[in-house]
Amino acid sequence: MKKQWILVAAIVVLAIGIFPLHSSAAPAKSISLKLAETHPQDYPTTKGDYEFARLVKERSKGRITVEVYHSKQLGEEKAVIEQVQLGAIDFTRVSISPVSAFVKELDALQLPYLYRDAKHMWKVLDGPIGADILKKLGPANFVGLGWFEAGSRNFYTKKQVKAVEDLKGMKIRVQQAPLMVGLVESLGAVATPLAFGEVYSAIQTGVVDGAENNWPSYLSTSHYEVAKFLITDEHTRVPEIMIASKKVFDKLSKEDQALIKKAMKDAEPAQIKFWNDYEKLAEKTVREKGSVITEVSPQEKQKFMDAMKALYDKQPKEIIDMVNKIRAVK
């Protein structure tokens, strides 16, 4: 009998060795990634960030989490972009203007009066042109994940502007990008590059006479308090871009890379809706708070467009070739 029990025990041990009760495979390692955002928590780009983060977490079954640091918690745009390039921050959502310092082709997407409307812009961004530009970020140590909506941009100032001539000599804050400097100078104004977080005090203290941005930013930054005159010239549509650190992204599996890219693409429609809803609310709110809105007539808008000829003439051939492709998109 004792020999039988020894035999049974040996069989059991052998079976456990062949068919373990618990898998010896190590569980998939959890990944936590940081996303830097300039705007406050309720801003439409930040809401788009959260939708992106939600989709990543859901589709990875909680294995990958993206922590959104809104309201410049990780720094101003320019500094954050450099940290992403170095791999110290994993993602950031930024305007394409400061990123154009690293990828010149982005200038083609933000030239003034380039798009017929928002629908035209999205056909460009979601098509071959947009996909090709995203690929060009690689050599600068970025991964272009996708695009977000940022509406059209207008000038707002401390004194009323009704025509192009009224901007002459005015000091206007612009993003820290050569193209935006050139745009403002084409209108006879004095371009003053400043970090986004410095604009309110700069207008308030007279360092600048005004700035330019979209409706949601005009409201969320309270710039309407210090520059109550806005002219609807709609000089540019500058899309937002989500970039990842190539140093970080290359360490992820191909499956995780694909999951993250798809999540960004699928977050796009939600962010566009967040934007459009907030844009209407922002315009309504600043009007109610006393902002004076000057609607530009077609004739006056044409004068703004004509003033941009010199800026276009300065662009290199490769940028103009891309502009022609953009305008040909139907």
C-alpha positions as CSV (number, residue, x, y, z in Angstrom):
1,M,0.0,0.0,0.0
2,K,2.8,2.4,0.9
3,K,4.4,1.8,-2.5
4,Q,1.0,2.6,-4.2
5,W,0.8,5.9,-2.3
6,I,4.3,6.8,-3.3
7,L,3.4,6.0,-6.9
8,V,0.3,8.2,-6.8
9,A,2.2,11.0,-5.2
10,A,4.8,10.8,-7.9
11,I,2.2,10.9,-10.6
12,V,0.6,14.0,-9.0
13,V,3.9,15.9,-8.8
14,L,4.6,15.0,-12.4
15,A,1.1,16.2,-13.5
16,I,1.6,19.5,-11.7
17,G,4.9,20.0,-13.4
18,I,3.3,19.4,-16.8
19,F,0.1,21.3,-16.1
20,P,0.9,24.0,-13.5
21,L,-2.0,25.3,-11.4
22,H,-0.8,28.9,-12.0
23,S,0.8,30.1,-15.2
24,S,4.5,30.7,-14.9
25,A,4.2,33.6,-17.6
26,A,4.9,37.0,-16.0
27,P,1.9,39.3,-16.1
28,A,2.0,42.2,-18.7
29,K,3.8,45.1,-17.2
30,S,1.6,48.2,-16.5
31,I,2.7,51.4,-18.2
32,S,2.0,55.0,-17.0
33,L,2.6,57.9,-19.4
34,K,2.4,61.7,-18.8
35,L,0.6,64.1,-21.1
36,A,1.3,67.8,-20.8
37,E,-1.5,70.3,-21.6
38,T,-1.4,74.1,-21.5
39,H,-5.1,74.8,-21.1
40,P,-7.4,74.3,-18.1
41,Q,-9.2,71.2,-17.3
42,D,-12.5,72.2,-18.9
43,Y,-11.0,73.4,-22.2
44,P,-11.9,71.5,-25.4
45,T,-8.4,70.4,-26.1
46,T,-8.0,69.1,-22.6
47,K,-11.3,67.3,-22.9
48,G,-9.9,65.7,-26.1
49,D,-6.8,64.7,-24.1
50,Y,-9.0,62.9,-21.5
51,E,-10.9,61.1,-24.3
52,F,-7.6,59.9,-25.7
53,A,-6.5,58.8,-22.3
54,R,-9.8,57.0,-21.7
55,L,-9.6,55.1,-25.0
56,V,-6.0,54.0,-24.3
57,K,-6.9,52.7,-20.8
58,E,-10.1,51.0,-22.0
59,R,-8.5,49.3,-25.0
60,S,-5.4,48.1,-23.0
61,K,-7.7,46.8,-20.3
62,G,-6.2,49.2,-17.8
63,R,-2.6,48.2,-18.5
64,I,-1.7,51.6,-20.1
65,T,-2.7,54.8,-18.3
66,V,-2.2,58.3,-19.6
67,E,-2.1,60.9,-16.9
68,V,-3.2,64.4,-18.2
69,Y,-1.4,67.3,-16.6
70,H,-3.5,70.3,-17.5
71,S,-3.1,74.1,-16.8
72,K,0.7,74.2,-17.6
73,Q,1.5,71.9,-14.6
74,L,4.5,70.6,-16.5
75,G,5.5,74.0,-18.0
76,E,4.9,76.3,-21.0
77,E,4.6,74.9,-24.5
78,K,8.1,75.6,-25.7
79,A,9.7,74.0,-22.6
80,V,7.4,71.0,-22.7
81,I,8.1,70.3,-26.3
82,E,11.8,70.2,-25.6
83,Q,11.2,67.8,-22.6
84,V,9.1,65.6,-24.9
85,Q,12.0,65.6,-27.4
86,L,14.4,64.5,-24.6
87,G,12.0,61.8,-23.3
88,A,11.3,63.4,-20.0
89,I,7.6,63.9,-20.8
90,D,5.8,61.3,-22.9
91,F,3.1,63.3,-24.7
92,T,2.0,66.8,-25.2
93,R,-0.9,68.5,-27.0
94,V,0.3,71.8,-28.5
95,S,-0.3,74.2,-31.4
96,I,1.7,73.3,-34.5
97,S,3.3,76.8,-34.4
98,P,6.1,76.1,-31.9
99,V,6.6,72.6,-33.3
100,S,7.4,74.2,-36.7
101,A,10.8,75.2,-35.3
102,F,11.6,71.4,-35.5
103,V,9.6,70.4,-38.6
104,K,9.5,73.2,-41.2
105,E,6.7,71.5,-43.2
106,L,4.2,72.4,-40.5
107,D,4.4,76.0,-41.7
108,A,2.5,75.0,-44.8
109,L,-0.5,74.1,-42.6
110,Q,-0.7,77.4,-40.8
111,L,-0.3,80.0,-43.6
112,P,-3.0,82.7,-43.5
113,Y,-6.2,82.4,-45.4
114,L,-5.1,78.9,-46.6
115,Y,-8.3,76.9,-46.1
116,R,-11.8,77.5,-47.5
117,D,-13.3,76.4,-44.1
118,A,-12.9,73.9,-41.3
119,K,-14.2,71.1,-43.5
120,H,-11.5,71.7,-46.0
121,M,-8.8,71.8,-43.3
122,W,-9.9,68.4,-41.9
123,K,-9.9,66.8,-45.4
124,V,-6.2,67.9,-45.6
125,L,-5.3,66.7,-42.0
126,D,-7.1,63.4,-42.3
127,G,-5.7,62.7,-45.8
128,P,-2.3,61.9,-47.3
129,I,-0.9,65.4,-46.7
130,G,-1.6,65.2,-43.0
131,A,-0.3,61.7,-42.7
132,D,2.9,62.6,-44.6
133,I,3.6,65.5,-42.3
134,L,3.1,63.4,-39.2
135,K,5.8,61.0,-40.4
136,K,8.3,63.9,-40.8
137,L,8.4,64.4,-37.1
138,G,10.6,61.3,-36.6
139,P,14.0,62.9,-37.3
140,A,13.3,65.5,-34.6
141,N,12.7,62.7,-32.1
142,F,8.9,63.1,-32.0
143,V,6.1,60.8,-33.1
144,G,3.2,62.6,-34.6
145,L,0.0,60.9,-33.3
146,G,-2.7,63.1,-34.8
147,W,-4.6,66.4,-34.9
148,F,-7.1,68.4,-32.9
149,E,-9.4,71.3,-33.8
150,A,-8.4,74.8,-32.8
151,G,-10.8,77.0,-34.8
152,S,-9.9,80.2,-36.6
153,R,-7.9,83.0,-35.0
154,N,-8.7,86.7,-34.7
155,F,-7.0,89.8,-33.4
156,Y,-8.2,91.4,-30.1
157,T,-6.8,94.7,-28.9
158,K,-7.1,97.5,-26.3
159,K,-8.4,99.9,-28.9
160,Q,-10.8,99.1,-31.7
161,V,-9.5,97.8,-35.0
162,K,-11.9,98.2,-37.9
163,A,-9.5,97.9,-40.9
164,V,-6.0,96.7,-41.8
165,E,-4.7,100.2,-41.5
166,D,-5.7,100.4,-37.8
167,L,-3.2,97.6,-36.9
168,K,-0.2,99.7,-38.2
169,G,2.3,100.3,-35.4
170,M,0.4,98.3,-32.8
171,K,2.4,95.8,-30.7
172,I,0.7,92.4,-31.1
173,R,1.7,89.3,-29.2
174,V,2.3,86.3,-31.4
175,Q,3.3,82.7,-30.8
176,Q,7.0,82.0,-30.7
177,A,7.2,81.0,-34.3
178,P,8.8,83.0,-37.3
179,L,5.7,82.5,-39.5
180,M,3.4,84.2,-37.0
181,V,5.9,87.0,-36.7
182,G,5.8,87.4,-40.5
183,L,2.0,87.4,-40.6
184,V,1.7,90.3,-38.1
185,E,4.4,92.3,-39.7
186,S,2.7,91.9,-43.1
187,L,-0.2,93.9,-41.6
188,G,2.1,96.7,-40.4
189,A,2.0,95.8,-36.8
190,V,4.9,95.1,-34.5
191,A,5.1,91.4,-33.7
192,T,6.0,90.6,-30.1
193,P,6.6,86.8,-29.4
194,L,5.6,85.9,-25.8
195,A,4.8,82.7,-23.9
196,F,1.1,82.0,-23.7
197,G,1.0,82.5,-19.9
198,E,2.5,86.0,-20.1
199,V,-0.1,87.5,-22.4
200,Y,-2.7,88.8,-19.9
201,S,-0.2,90.8,-17.9
202,A,1.5,92.0,-21.1
203,I,-1.7,93.5,-22.4
204,Q,-2.7,94.8,-19.0
205,T,0.6,96.7,-18.5
206,G,0.9,97.9,-22.0
207,V,3.9,95.7,-23.1
208,V,1.6,94.8,-26.0
209,D,-1.5,96.4,-27.4
210,G,-3.2,93.1,-28.2
211,A,-2.9,89.5,-29.3
212,E,-4.5,87.0,-31.6
213,N,-6.2,83.7,-30.8
214,N,-9.4,81.7,-31.1
215,W,-12.7,82.4,-29.3
216,P,-12.2,79.7,-26.6
217,S,-8.7,81.0,-25.6
218,Y,-10.0,84.6,-25.6
219,L,-12.5,83.5,-23.0
220,S,-10.5,81.0,-20.9
221,T,-7.5,83.2,-20.5
222,S,-9.7,86.2,-19.5
223,H,-8.0,88.2,-22.2
224,Y,-11.4,89.8,-22.9
225,E,-11.0,91.7,-19.6
226,V,-7.9,93.6,-20.9
227,A,-8.5,93.6,-24.6
228,K,-12.2,94.1,-25.2
229,F,-12.1,94.8,-28.9
230,L,-12.1,91.8,-31.3
231,I,-12.1,91.8,-35.1
232,T,-13.3,88.7,-36.9
233,D,-10.6,88.7,-39.6
234,E,-10.1,84.9,-39.2
235,H,-6.5,85.1,-40.5
236,T,-5.5,81.6,-39.8
237,R,-6.7,78.1,-38.8
238,V,-3.8,76.6,-36.9
239,P,-4.5,73.0,-36.0
240,E,-3.4,71.4,-32.7
241,I,-1.1,68.4,-32.8
242,M,-0.5,65.5,-30.3
243,I,3.2,64.5,-30.3
244,A,4.9,61.7,-28.4
245,S,8.5,61.3,-27.4
246,K,10.2,59.0,-30.0
247,K,12.6,57.9,-27.3
248,V,9.7,56.7,-25.2
249,F,7.5,55.4,-28.0
250,D,10.2,53.3,-29.6
251,K,10.4,51.3,-26.3
252,L,6.7,50.2,-26.6
253,S,5.6,47.1,-28.4
254,K,4.3,47.5,-32.0
255,E,0.9,46.5,-30.7
256,D,0.9,49.2,-28.0
257,Q,2.1,51.8,-30.5
258,A,-0.8,50.9,-32.8
259,L,-3.3,51.0,-29.9
260,I,-2.1,54.5,-28.9
261,K,-2.3,55.8,-32.5
262,K,-5.7,54.4,-33.0
263,A,-7.0,55.9,-29.7
264,M,-5.8,59.4,-30.8
265,K,-7.5,59.0,-34.2
266,D,-10.7,57.9,-32.5
267,A,-10.6,60.8,-30.0
268,E,-10.6,63.3,-32.8
269,P,-14.4,63.5,-33.5
270,A,-15.1,63.9,-29.8
271,Q,-12.6,66.8,-29.5
272,I,-14.0,68.5,-32.6
273,K,-17.5,68.4,-31.0
274,F,-16.1,69.7,-27.7
275,W,-14.4,72.5,-29.6
276,N,-17.5,73.5,-31.7
277,D,-19.7,73.6,-28.6
278,Y,-17.3,75.6,-26.6
279,E,-16.6,78.0,-29.4
280,K,-20.2,79.0,-29.6
281,L,-20.4,79.4,-25.8
282,A,-17.2,81.5,-25.7
283,E,-18.4,83.9,-28.3
284,K,-21.8,84.3,-26.6
285,T,-20.1,84.8,-23.2
286,V,-17.6,87.4,-24.2
287,R,-20.3,89.4,-26.0
288,E,-22.4,89.3,-22.8
289,K,-19.4,90.5,-20.8
290,G,-19.0,93.6,-22.9
291,S,-16.5,92.7,-25.7
292,V,-17.0,94.8,-28.8
293,I,-17.0,92.6,-31.8
294,T,-16.2,94.1,-35.3
295,E,-17.5,91.9,-38.1
296,V,-15.2,92.1,-41.1
297,S,-16.9,92.7,-44.5
298,P,-15.9,90.7,-47.5
299,Q,-14.2,93.7,-49.0
300,E,-12.1,94.4,-45.9
301,K,-11.3,90.7,-45.5
302,Q,-9.9,90.8,-49.0
303,K,-7.5,93.6,-47.9
304,F,-6.3,91.3,-45.1
305,M,-5.7,88.6,-47.7
306,D,-3.9,90.9,-50.1
307,A,-1.5,92.0,-47.4
308,M,-0.3,88.4,-47.1
309,K,1.2,88.3,-50.6
310,A,4.6,89.3,-49.3
311,L,4.6,86.6,-46.7
312,Y,3.7,83.9,-49.3
313,D,6.4,85.3,-51.6
314,K,9.0,84.6,-48.8
315,Q,8.1,80.9,-48.5
316,P,10.5,78.3,-49.9
317,K,9.5,76.3,-53.0
318,E,8.7,73.1,-51.0
319,I,6.2,75.0,-48.8
320,I,4.5,76.6,-51.8
321,D,4.3,73.2,-53.5
322,M,2.5,71.9,-50.4
323,V,0.2,74.9,-50.3
324,N,-0.8,74.2,-53.9
325,K,-1.6,70.6,-52.9
326,I,-3.7,71.8,-50.0
327,R,-5.7,74.2,-52.1
328,A,-6.3,71.5,-54.6
329,V,-8.0,69.3,-52.0
330,K,-11.8,69.2,-52.6
